[in-house]
Amino acid sequence: MRLPGIGEKTATRLAFYTLDMPEQDVQDFAKSLNDVKKNLHQCSICGNITEKDPCDICSNPNRDQATIMVVEQPKDVMAFEEMGEYDGLYHVLHGVLSPMDGVGPEEINIKSLITRLQKQDQVKEVILALNSTPEGESTAMYISKLIKPAGIKVTRLAAGLAVGSDIEYANSITLKRAVQGRTSL
């Protein structure tokens, strides 16, 4: 039940399933969990989860060194990499600003982003790829205000209607962004 999204019933079902598993499968599963905890850590440059430091993305000279995409979590990096259309670098915040939850700039990976931008003068654009939540929006605005004085272009992912969605069910904020972010055909 300590895992996210696992309630009492699911935890009970998993416990009984584990009891019925062959001993070797249980040992392999336990070893896999230990290996994850022992071998994975954050990249010292971008904060992504990796087995080696720096990670494969940061150490790849073929990546676009002029663009850094800022994301909330390592799983966001995975999503963009699966898409296969982005070839720049990343910076993982490991959260967003949330004063109500006691999460300020010191609790997430913002300071290292600013330090990184000061050291890497080839960076021309920072893409803020944060979720469209109030916390994501405030984090994007905060980071933008920190970066813009350095003369680095700061962009935000387009937002609006999802493919396959119905306009009548979209909320007013989504419709407003869709109109503001419209593109020419």
N, C-alpha and C positions, 0 to 999 in steps of 0.2 A: 504493500500500500504506500510505501515511501516514494515510489516512482510516479511521475506526473501522469494523470489520467487513469490511474489504476485505483479503483475503489475496492471495497471489502469483498464484493462478489467476484470480481475479476481476480483479485489476489488469491482468494480461496480456490478458484478454478485452476489457476496457474500452479498453486501448491500441490493440488491433487494430480495435475498433469505431470509435474516434476517427479512425484512419487512413482508414477507408472513408467517413467523414462528408463531406458537401459542405463546402468551405472556409468558406462563410458561416455554416453551423451551428456550426462550431468557433469562429469569431470571436464569434458571439452567445453561445455557452456561456462563453467566456473573459471576455467583457464582463460577463455575469451574475455570475460569481464575483468579479470586481473590484468590481462595484457593491455586492455583499453586504458585502464587507470595508470598502469606503469609506463606505457610507451607513448601515449599521446599527450601533447602539451601545446601551449600557444606559441606560434611563430613570434620571434622577438621583433620582427618588423611590422607585420600586419595584424597579428593577433588571431589569425585563423588557427584551427586545430591541425596539427601536423605530427608526423613521427620524427622529422629531421628539422634542424634549424639552420638557416631559414627554410621556409616551406618551398615546395616545387614552383609555386607561382612567383614568389618574390625572387627566387634565384634563376628564373628563366629570362635570359637576355632578349628573347624574341617577343616578350610581352611589351605592350605600349607603355613606356616609362613616363609618359606625359599625362596619363590619366589615372586617377585613383577613385574607385567606387567605394563609398562608405556604406556599410551595411550594419544591421543590428546584431546578427548572430551568424555563426559559422554555417548553419544550414542555408542561409541566404546566399553565401558564396557557392555552395553546391548547386543551388537552383540556377544561378547565372551561368555557371560552368556547364551544366547540363544543356542549357539553351545553345551554347556554342557560338554566340554572336558577339560576345564581349572579349576583347583581348588585352585589356589594361590590367592594372593592379587593384588590390582591394585593401580596405582597412576595416576591421571588425571592432565594433564598439562594445560588444557584450552587454547590450542593454540600451535603454534610452533614459533621458531625464524624466524624473517623476517625483517632484517635490512632495506630493501626497504620500509617496511610499519611502521617502527619505533618500531618493537616488538623485544625487547632484553630479556635477561635472567630474568630481574626484572619484566617483564610484564606477565610472565607465571609462573607456579607452580613448578619451578626447585629447588629453595632454600629449600622449605619444603621437597622435595624428599631427598636432601642431609642430612638435619637435621634428617629426619626419618631413613635413613640408619645408621647414627651415633648412634642413640638411640636403634635401633633394630639389635643387633649383630647376630641374628639367620638368617638374610637374606644372602643367598649364591648365588642367581642369580637374575639379573634384565633383564627382557625381554623388549627390545625396540620395541613396536608395533606401530610405527608411519607410516603414509602414505608415499608411495614412491614418494614423490615430492621433489624438491630441498630443500624446507624449512624443510620437515620431515627428510631428509638425514642429513642436517647440524645440526639440533637439536639432532639427534641420535649421531652424532660424538661428539658434544659438551658435551652431558651428559656422553657418554662413557669415554671421557678424564677426567671428574670429578670423576667418580666412580672407574675406574680401579686401581688407586693407593691404594685404600682401600682393594684390594685383592678380590673384589666381581666379580664373573663371569658376563660378560655383553654379551647378545646375541641379535640377531636381527631376526625378523620373516623371514622365507624363502620367496623368491620372484622369480617370473618367469612366466611361461605360465599358464594361467587360464584354468581350466577344460572346455573342449568344444571349446577352441579357436584354430585357424589355425595358424601354424607356419609362413606361408607366410605373414600374416598380422601383426605379432609382430614386434615391433621396436628393434633396435640393443641393447639397454640397457636391455630390457626385455629378449632377447635371451642370452645375456652375463650372466645375473643373473641366468637364468635357467640352463646354463651349469655349472656355478660355484657352484650352490646349488644342483646339482644332488645327488641322493641317490642310494644306492644299493638295488637291488630287491632280 
